[in-house]
Amino acid sequence: MRYIDNLNTNPYFNLATEEYLLKHTHEEYFMLWRNESCIVVGKNQNTLSEINEDYVGKHNIKVVRRLTGGGAVFHDLGNINFTFIVNDGGSFNDFYKFVEPIIEVLATLGVKAEFSGRNDLLIEGKKFSGNAQCKHKDRVMHHGTLLFSSSMTDLSAALIAKPIKFSDKSVKSISSRVTNISEHLGDSSIDVLRFKELVFEHLALKKGAIIEELNEQETEYISKLKEDKYSTWDWNFGKSPKYNFKQEKKFQGGTVESNIEVHEGIIKEIKIFGDFFGKEDIKFLENKLIGIKHERSAILKALEDMDISRYMSNISKENLLEVLF
């Protein structure tokens, strides 16, 4: 098994790294890594229904889709992620096998952690680790989060979406009480990087293994995968399951309601209702948005040459955007 200390903190790069190691190599791996502030959504989730888009945009929090199922999670530099990749298809769904070493590390620090439910680790009944798996041929990838000193404010705010606006069959995240590992340590001198070292010591160094970094050739391949896939709108938003979106707001010019059908991130049908007035039929505006990405910048571009007031008196483009997201 190779033990990888991945020092890159770009979430697009790090999710691409997992795919590269899983699908394009034959070795087994244990990797520790951290992401700058981001939301990582599950493979089968509708991204927009999982995130607080306003908060995410204001705080420049990246959003990236992973290969595994499960719910959306928040990462920042106070969180450590661990990844196992093994050549043992029978390990799929055996979550305890992969989280047991983490429980052991915490025990050496005087922290009692327990495996709970399908895929969580708890301390005193509060979640600090969520885990997920996927299988590629006979290889299994298991990864998990380890909240050590994450910002609970960002974690809570970034994941508060408005699911009432969405109707879909995507996998929903389940909220739970969370905690940071650091709050339960008797030794306050242990920071997130020291904890990372302790995990490596327990899993690798005591066995005489060498801790490696990704080499130049690996980094080059992963960087291309990052650019071609993991940093793209098509992967992170366009791969969302088919969904229907509904929003209604009242403005100076009247009430406006949108009903939108989205498939693979593209607006397939849209109806705009309300008690507003307009010189021209709203159908012309609706037709302008069919075939456009359900994304602010794409919709703004589609509407840039349109005079909204001809269709909706006393309602601005900014008002219209409020009911389209």
VENMOUR-V500743 format. One line per field, one symbol per residue. phi: phi as a letter, one per 20 degrees, with the letter a starting at -180 (. if undefined). psi: psi as a letter, one per 20 degrees, with the letter a starting at -180 (. if undefined). A space follows every 10 residues. Layout:
phi->???
psi->???
This chain:
phi->.eddeeefde ffffffffff ffdccceecc cdbcdfgadd efgddegfed degfffffdl efcbedfefn efcdcbfedd dccdccebgf ffmeffgeeg ffffgfffdn dedcecmebd dcclndfcbd cbbbcclddd dccbecfdbf ffffgfffee dcfffdcbdf fefdfbfcbe ggfdefdffe dffffgffff gfecffemfe eddfefffff fffffgffcf defgfecfef fgbdccbbbd cgepeccdcc dcclndfebb cddqdfdbfc ffgffgffef neffbgffff ffdgeeegff dbfmcefffg ffeeb
psi->ppopnoipjo hgghhhgggg hgijrirqqp pqrqqrprpo qqhkqoghii qnhgggghjl pqpqqrhraa rqqpqaijpp qqpppqmnhi ipinhhhhig hghgghhijj poqqpqbhkq pqpliqpipq qrqrpocjqp ppqrqnoglq ohgggghhjo amihiqorkr pqqpqrprqq hhijphoiio ahhhhgghgg gghghijjqp prrprggghg gghghgghfi jqhgghghjq rprpppqpqp ahiapppqop pppkipohqp pprrkrqqhq pihhgghhip jqqmpghggg ghjhjpnhhh hnpkprhggg hhii.
